[in-house]
Amino acid sequence: MLGQLLMILGNGIALPCAQAMVMLPYKKQAGAAGALSGGGQMIVSSIVSMSLVQLGLSQPWHLSVVIAAFAVITLSNVIRGFKVAQPA
């Protein structure tokens, strides 16, 4: 259950932020931008999954540690992004 919780938290932080940032410059083509973003996410996630299996991840808690690490990286990038000074 802990691994599932960490996965849900990681997805809850990362996916809405990523989707909003992808569609921001393409307001008139938001559907195409969302579809391309989703396709790219699926390709990258399958490559990362295959790589993790090749590295020897065999227990569910191993995957939860990886997801938690990605969530921390994403959260730090979001926080760092809000600290950037906006041009006037």
C-alpha positions in Angstrom: 0.0 0.0 0.0 2.9 2.4 0.7 4.2 1.9 -2.8 0.8 2.7 -4.3 0.5 5.8 -2.1 3.9 7.0 -3.3 3.0 6.4 -6.9 -0.3 8.3 -6.5 1.5 11.2 -4.9 4.2 11.3 -7.6 1.6 11.3 -10.4 -0.6 13.8 -8.6 2.3 16.3 -8.4 3.9 15.7 -11.8 1.2 15.1 -14.3 -1.0 18.2 -13.8 2.0 20.5 -13.8 3.5 18.9 -16.9 0.2 19.0 -18.8 -0.5 22.6 -18.0 3.0 23.7 -19.0 2.8 21.8 -22.3 -0.5 23.4 -23.4 0.4 26.9 -22.3 2.0 28.1 -25.6 -0.5 26.2 -27.8 -3.9 27.6 -26.6 -5.6 27.1 -30.0 -4.1 23.6 -30.4 -4.5 22.3 -26.9 -5.9 19.0 -28.0 -2.9 18.2 -30.3 -0.5 19.4 -27.7 -2.1 17.2 -25.0 -2.1 14.1 -27.3 1.5 14.6 -28.2 2.4 15.1 -24.6 0.6 11.9 -23.5 2.2 9.9 -26.3 5.6 11.2 -25.3 5.0 10.4 -21.7 4.0 6.8 -22.6 7.1 6.3 -24.7 9.4 7.7 -22.0 7.8 5.7 -19.2 8.1 2.5 -21.2 11.8 3.2 -21.8 12.4 4.0 -18.2 10.5 0.9 -17.1 12.5 -1.3 -19.3 15.7 0.3 -18.0 14.7 -0.2 -14.4 13.9 -3.9 -15.0 17.3 -4.3 -16.6 19.0 -2.6 -13.6 17.4 -5.3 -11.4 14.3 -3.8 -9.8 12.3 -6.8 -8.6 10.3 -5.6 -5.6 7.4 -3.1 -5.5 9.2 -1.0 -2.9 12.1 -0.5 -5.3 9.7 1.1 -7.8 8.2 3.3 -5.0 11.6 4.6 -4.1 12.2 5.6 -7.8 8.8 7.2 -8.0 9.3 9.1 -4.8 12.7 10.4 -6.1 11.1 11.6 -9.3 8.4 13.3 -7.3 10.9 15.1 -5.2 12.8 16.2 -8.3 9.6 17.4 -9.9 8.5 19.3 -6.8 11.9 21.0 -6.4 11.7 22.1 -10.1 8.2 23.5 -9.6 9.3 25.4 -6.4 12.4 26.6 -8.2 10.2 27.7 -11.2 8.0 29.9 -8.9 11.1 31.7 -7.6 12.1 32.9 -11.1 11.6 36.7 -11.4 9.0 37.5 -14.0 9.7 40.3 -16.4 7.6 43.4 -15.9 
